[in-house]
Amino acid sequence: MRQYEVMVILSPELEERTVTPTLDQFLGVIRDSGGSVAKVHVWGRRKLASEIDKQGAGIYAVLDLE
């Protein structure tokens, strides 16, 4: 299988306890489509290089997928 690295930027308005369930919902789509998740790296809240929808920060997560 091919390996992919995907960076996801979540809204900074999410609470820390809701980050994992939000990522699990996204990863469920990958698993349901026949893919597998090798690793999930949550980098946490970081400043964006430029604003997205008037938000200057985001919660970064890097996903290793197959």
PyMOL commands that set and color helices and strands:
alter all, ss='L'
color gray80, all
select helices_A, chain A and resi 16-32
alter helices_A, ss='H'
color red, helices_A
select strands_A, chain A and resi 4-10+37-52+55-65
alter strands_A, ss='S'
color yellow, strands_A
deselect
rebuild
show_as cartoon
